Amino acid sequence: MKPADTIIDARWVIPVEPAGVVLEGHSIAIAGGVILAVAPKAEIDAAYAAPERVTLAEHVVIPGLVNLHTHAAMTLLRGLADDKALMDWLRNHIWPVEAQMVSQEFVYDGTLIACAEMLRGGITCFSDMYFFGEDAARAAVKAGMRAAIGLIAIEFPSAYAADAHDYLAKGLAMRDSLRDEPLLSFAMAPHAPYTVSDTTLGQIATYAAELDLPIHVHLHETIDEIAESVQTYGVRPLERLRQFGLLAPGLIAVHAVHMDDAEIDLLAHHGCSVAHCPSSNLKLASGIAPVARMLARGVNTGIGTDGAASNNRLDMLGETRLAALLAKGATRDPTVVPAHTALHMATLAGAKALCLDRKIGSLVPGKRADIAAIDLSDLEVSPCYDPASQAIYAAGPQHVTHVWVDGKLRVAERQLVELDTRELQLTAVRWRDKIRMRDSGAGIQ
């Protein structure tokens, strides 16, 4: 018998690799945070012994969900300025509040609350773009969650940095100081072409190439953004990035709502990825991304929640369901983005975008054990004919019962193992009261 740390017995396992497969009556053996084997229960019983065994008799086990785009600390701004157009929302509400409130404490507390919400919904990895990245990283480590921390760059000053050069310098120093944290990775994170100068884009291209980092950027989110770029630079934003050599397999185009066929082909040709954020795009009336066309052309397309200030939930199961339904409705074709494709988008596609697909995103031997279990015996998900369809079209965060990150149990029987939910709720209320006391002229209701 070979030693293992944990054995998970499940009614169904959807490994994502190979695609479209559902394994019934299988078990997963884990040791040292690594998946040792995924095999029928009898084979695991004959080969492995472990001190911890978790039996999930009516569950589907999937890879941990990968939230490809969020601003985790903005959980503290959830519901602050709803029902606004994007630029009104940013310029007249969010940015003024951030100028007053954002600090190391704000980012740590907001990110920790976000991590708790995400873990309880089966999310094991998130890609973050926000100020004070080191404090977001500290919160992710505290939560025991995998995170890709963005080295944000933007031209205007904040409590975090004075200018774009300062942002980059602080981000690079953060990466150097935290690069040995096993659950952390990093990405260059220019906010958007309309907030980043040519000089900064050139520097980001150089750093990304030298350090082999992905580039995480808002792109083609609104029609106004594109019109402004054409007026200011004479080209659409994607072309401007191309001119700086930023189109490469590491580019993560966040939103990508307004892409014509030639631009989709350009993304595919350069191996770029898209972070599709359907709820945020709908709530801010930005539009519906051409996901079916992107997938048909081979563009790696993952899913993100965006921040809780523009969603207002960090619910990847809900986001994945919406992504599938929107694609069907937009194309009038019910066969596009079927359940297995949607699950791939929410797991392996996100991992690939972050250059983490050799570690996570599917349940295969040798990968890290980032795993979520969904109970399909609850009334809202019964009866179950197809566990993949049930996970995508019927299940929600409330049906996630167990979550492992790097082989460590983070959620057990729907409860956080190490984080105190009540304490986090009180932290959120304290921040709400602080923010409410600020000048209503900054857009605080």
Secondary structure, DSSP 8 states (H G I E B T S, - for coil): -EE-SEEEEEEEE--SSSTT--EEEEEEEEETTEEEEEEEHHHHHHHEE-SEEEEEEEEEEEE-EEEEEE-GGGGGGTTSS-S--HHHHIIIIIHHHHHHH--HHHHHHHHHHHHHHHHHTTEEEEEE--S-HHHHHHHHHHHT-EEEEEEEE-SS--SS-SSHHHHHHHHHHHHHHHTT-TTEEEEEEE--GGGS-HHHHHHHHHHHHHHT--EEEEES--HHHHHHHHHHHSS-HHHHHHHTT--STTEEEEE--S--HHHHHHHHHTT-EEEE-HHHHHHTT-----HHHHHHTT-EEEE----TTSSS---HHHHHHHHHHHHHHHHT-TTSS-HHHHHHIIIIIHHHHTT-TTTSSS--TTSB--EEEEE--SGGG-S-S-HHHHHHHT--GGGEEEEEETTEEEEETTEESSS-HHHHHHHHHHHHHHHHTS-GGGT--
